[in-house]
Amino acid sequence: MNNILASNTYSSGQQLEIAQGDITQEKVGAIVNAANAQLMHGGGVAAAIVYSGGAVIQKESNEWVHRHGTVSHAKPAYTSAGNLPCKYVIHAVGPVWGEGKEDEKLRAAIQGSLELAEDLGLTSIAFPAISTGIFGFPKKLAAEIFMDTISTYFERKLSSPLAIVRLTLYDNQTMKIFLRAFKKKIGKLDQMKTAG
């Protein structure tokens, strides 16, 4: 069971949560995979998802690229979840730091994932810290973009079926950075379950 460390309930009743743990164990409508444009799941979060979910995820990813071409930042792909406890895996392509317009591309990947989850009729979704691993995106900046993009989405999409958006972070350093960004954006320290 992943540990929820912070949560905020918006006026619409929708919730933003920060959890520490293994995203492959999340019992949500979809987990987001930090993917590359070719959906070759060889390392990091992607490899962990395929390892836990089974080869069907890579097989369906290959079929997606064969049918639709490479995946853009704004238009994620999705597959079944294989053996994972969620229903779908949404494959979001985050930017590689240094390629240009990284802020805009990360925002598009987050927004696109939320919109796809909504199109799929899902009520919950869990994200990793997209692009902050081998893609080199600075974690502090990524955390701020996540908080801003999700909050803006909830403000604009009051009737969205998405009720819970969770950021599931594995390591302590990333978790602490995201908790600080949560405090800064949300400003409700009473909703923190840890000092971070």
C-alpha positions, 0 to 999 in steps of 0.5 A: 500500500502506497503512503499518501503524504499530502492531499488537497480537495478542491471546491469541486470535490476533486483531489490532488494527492502526493504518495510515496511508493511503487506506481505499479501497485496503484489501484487506480483507473490508469497509471502514467508511464514516462515513455519515449516517443517510440514506446520502447520501454527499456528503462526506469519507470517504463521498464518497471511497468512492463516487468510488473504488468507483463509483455502484453504492455510492450506488445500493445505499445508496438502495435500502437506505434505501428498504427499511429506512428510515434507518440507526441507530448500532447497526445499520449498513447494508452494500452491495457495494464496486463497484470497491474492492478489498474485498468490502463497504462497511459504512455506520456512522452515527457521532454528531454532536458536541453531539447528546447521548450521543455516547460511547454512540453511537460505541461502538454504531457500532463494535460494530455494524460489528464484529458485522455483519462477523462476520455476513457471515463476514468475516476482516478490516475497516478503519475510518476515524476515524468522526465525527471530521471534519465531525461534530466528535467530539474525536479523542482521545476517539474514539481511546480509545473505538475502542481500548476497544471493539475490545479488549472485542470481542476479549476477548468474541468469541474464536471470531469469524471476524474476525482483523484489525481495522485503523484506517486513518487518513489525516492525520498529526494523527489518526494521532498521536492514535490511536497515543497511544491505542494506547500507552495502552490496549495498553501494548506499545511494542515493537509500535509501528513508529514513535515516533508 
